[in-house]
């Protein structure tokens, strides 16, 4: 079957709280598609009923994402158009929809988006944190070893960090972030676009204390300050100061770097000249 006879997978962004945030194009796609694949059909029917959308709906969620993806790929190959929606926001972002998108790409099925609301961008935009450079981690891994590795990487991250978290895991996550990242600034966002929206800026220690005394409710987006460049540079200086000049040189030459280039890098690490590096090596 030729790709030009295939249907199209539409990733349709839906409101994260306020139903008025749906776009006109999203409504058009939902009405014209042959079927809507929804993470939770009961939840999505609130939206479709409000806007009188009669398109048939089928479930596509975390627990059936692999087998159901094959069913939907089959329908797309037969020429049907599928609109994919998640419970809220943009499909395939920390969402089982990424499996279906990958399969469509592998099969040459057209994929496009009816863009709209995304919780991570919404939270970042109102957080007051630097938005020039940021990283999105989604939900921390459930596996302990994998989670510790992610936290280790985040501790060295200089960009603004964005995390999602469920209320029943929030206290533990704040505790771990404080332990591994230090007492950084954080903006805790919840109930975004809803009547009781909150976006509270505080330190991680303040957030941990607050949610120890108050039960978390709703889905959370955490915007965490990245590590300062000054802090990172100071740690590097301390690392190099614990090495002898010979050990410092060996650190680079053991990686296959020529001695001349290694000495140049040593000078940059120590904030001195290559001549000073040469003198340090002669003194040992």
Helices and strands as residue ranges (DSSP letters): G 3-5, E 8-12, G 19-21, H 24-32, E 35-38, H 41-50, E 57-59, H 65-77, E 82-85, H 97-107, E 110-114, H 119-127, E 134-138, H 144-155, E 160-165, H 167-181, E 185-190, E 198-203, H 204-213, E 220-224, H 229-241, H 245-253, H 259-270, H 274-283
